[in-house]
């Protein structure tokens, strides 16, 4: 990358492209072909080029350089100002982390800006270098949108796999850290869905925009991308609902285990309650205790206590308490 320029390509109209340096980009004319410039908006030189040399509407230039942006589609003249998000697939990042991509698309030029790398951009560059990429600015836009949504599928699939594993742990009775793991998964799915919903709205708005340089084939491709994004949102809703049901099932199992333990303790307490009463009664240190002079009194008393326990157990069994 040189002075904020990540790459610049001049499309050949046949699926390939030629890599350009800053000097060639600054000397570019629309008659030369479709230009794609991808910049790091945090670089001073890139910001200066967007603000001045690119001859953009001030509103467009400000949107391409803004730090925080929400997915949207805005028509400005014959061009389209678009903000999209993609999943950050960096191994050290959170799965629900999203990277913003800003796009200004005209018939003969497309300018994209970002701060953090996106795998979708890398994939599109590889297509162009193999001469299998899009031939127009609209093609670049819709191919990028498709790649962003396609890569989201890996994250959504990982959430579904994680949910399957958590459900298996509930069935197996492995409750260690299960509640916290479920809470984390629900938070991740809710966060990702919150990002994807405005992206769906942005793509829907984009489908409604009609431009002479957007072909019917491009519109069909965008509809496929929008449908795929909708399926991802539905899958996230399913994972979120499954996590909620699993949390309820886990809470029910924990409550049932607690009730069983309390029930067992109650049975034990009920068995020893009359025994405690009798032993306490006969253990008072006053005169007149029956059998105090009989050497067999302890054995007889112990036998009576044992009979009492047996009768209690029989009664509990008859009442189906055991």
C-alpha angles and dihedrals in degrees: 000000000000122000094334095317109126091176142325124206133189106207116224094206092243101082097277134092143198120234114239134202125219093266092055092046092052090049094047121127126194091242091065093068140268114326126207116192119184116192142180100235092202091069116095095222092051091049091050092050093049093047097046121004098042091063094222129160108267090240091055093046092050092049092051091053101040117121098218123035139166122221108269145139121226127178114222112179109306092336134080126230109204135177119194136169133221133192115263104235094185106134091230095051130089114263093237093049111122131204120211122228121191121201136189110190127190130163094266103022141044124188120191128183134189141157101212126041122265125205089214090065091050091051092050091049090053090052092052093047089053090048090243099107134103120296100211140041090254088052091053090049096050094040089053091048090050094049092048091053093041092056089050087065091071091057093045090049090051089053091051091049090049090050091051090052092049092050090051090052091053091051091047091051094242100145098160108128088342096127093052092046090052091048091051092050092049090050091051094050093046091049094049092046090051088058096044098050095068088043089058089051091049092053091046090053090047091055089054093055113094119202130169090234093054110086128208089250090056090051091052090051090051091051089054090050091049091049091050091050090050090053090052090052091049090049090051090050089052093050091048092050092046090051090051092049091046091051089052091048091049091049089048092050092048090048091049092050090049091049091050091052092047089048091053091049090049091053091050091048091048091051094050097040097083090038090055091047094052096043091047092048095050093041097064112118099236134108125265098049107157115247096013089132097039114095090207094051095099093052091047091047092048090050090051090051091050091050089050091054092049092049090050092051091049090050092048090049092049090051088048091238089130 
